[in-house]
């Protein structure tokens, strides 16, 4: 798939509502379990530009949230400045 460059002034903001936000879970070769979730912050639609099959082109502003679990002890270190337990 090729990259499409669109100027912000050639887009319109699209309101949206989060229906579901799932975690993707990965088992890394080092034994760690990693979960990643994409959090959408904004959506814009290109004016008068479409994909070859006719769908509008969207630009999504998002951030990734990453959590790790089951990190093997051999990979862990004592934090330099441990935070107090809450």
C-alpha positions in Angstrom: 0.0 0.0 0.0 1.4 3.4 -0.9 1.6 6.4 1.4 -0.7 9.3 0.6 0.3 12.8 1.7 -2.6 15.0 2.6 -2.4 18.6 3.9 -4.4 19.3 7.0 -6.3 22.1 5.2 -7.5 19.5 2.7 -9.3 17.5 5.4 -12.3 17.8 7.6 -12.5 16.8 11.3 -14.8 13.8 11.9 -16.5 13.3 15.3 -16.3 9.8 16.6 -17.3 7.6 19.6 -15.3 4.8 21.0 -17.3 1.6 20.8 -14.5 -0.9 21.9 -10.8 -0.6 22.7 -9.2 -4.0 22.7 -5.8 -5.0 23.9 -3.6 -6.9 21.5 -1.4 -9.4 23.4 2.0 -10.7 22.3 4.3 -13.3 23.7 7.9 -12.2 23.1 10.7 -14.6 22.5 12.4 -13.5 25.8 9.3 -14.8 27.7 7.7 -11.4 28.3 4.0 -10.9 27.7 3.3 -7.5 26.1 -0.1 -5.9 25.7 -0.7 -3.0 23.3 -3.7 -0.8 22.8 -4.3 1.9 20.2 -6.1 5.0 21.7 -7.6 7.2 19.0 -7.3 11.0 19.8 -8.7 12.4 16.6 -10.0 11.6 13.1 -9.9 13.6 9.9 -11.2 12.7 6.4 -9.6 13.9 3.2 -11.7 16.2 1.0 -12.3 14.7 -2.4 -9.7 12.0 -2.1 -10.5 8.3 -2.2 -8.8 4.9 -2.3 -8.8 3.1 -5.6 -11.8 1.1 -4.5 -13.8 4.3 -3.7 -13.5 4.6 0.1 -12.7 8.0 1.7 -9.1 8.4 3.0 -8.9 9.0 6.8 -6.1 10.3 8.9 -6.0 9.1 12.5 -4.2 10.8 15.4 -3.5 8.1 18.0 -1.2 7.0 20.8 -0.1 3.5 21.8 -0.4 2.2 25.4 2.0 -0.6 26.1 2.1 -2.8 29.2 4.4 -5.7 30.0 3.7 -8.7 32.2 5.4 -11.9 33.2 8.9 -10.4 32.6 11.5 -13.1 33.3 13.4 -12.4 36.5 16.7 -12.4 34.6 15.6 -9.4 32.6 14.4 -7.3 35.6 16.4 -4.8 37.6 15.7 -3.0 40.9 14.5 0.5 40.1 17.0 3.3 40.8 14.4 5.4 42.6 11.6 3.2 43.8 8.2 4.9 44.0 6.3 4.5 47.3 3.6 1.9 47.2 0.1 3.4 46.9 
